[in-house]
């Protein structure tokens, strides 16, 4: 009986050590991981394309955080959301052959005026956002790697966004990530990042007046 005591004590020490490691792991999850998850609740996957809600005249500002004064504005054109291109216009600005192309959201990019957050700047390029390209134009090619919901703070409030990671080919090809939300106007973009090869970050914000 006495010969079994050292082995028994070793087992007890191992058990205490294992319980200590488990306690540390649970403490890390409780005080580090959970507080980092905005909103605190798991997010159900229920993606709805925000571009389907875009209306003519709707607008949003966008800029790089490192250069906040250089702002642009995306304004939904009169054509708006075109679900059936074969019934829509054959040409919009410099874009042609649209009746045999992809469904899109037609927008105009303007240079935003300085001062108040308005979109009354000079008219510029026309961009057609492909409805199924997660914030990318129709003249790009993408391969989506992942789509997941997450919490993000935008315009001073916590909202659910969908983080889409994909490879973009052709012009500006590289690794891209876009963040889309129903609350965000126009194409639903809240933010995007790219590696081209250096990281570029662009954020979007609401515009309350013209």
Secondary structure, DSSP 8 states (H G I E B T S, - for coil): -GGGHHHHHHHHHHHHHHHHHHHHHHHHIIIIIHHHSTTSS--------GGGG--TT-EEEEE-GGGTTS-EEEEEEEEEEES-GGGS-SEETTEE-GGGS--EEEEEEEE--SSSS---S-EEEEEEEETTTTS-BTT-EEEEEEEEEEEEEETTEEEEEEEEEEEEESTT-EEEEEEE-TTSSTT-EEEEEEESSSEEEEEEEE----
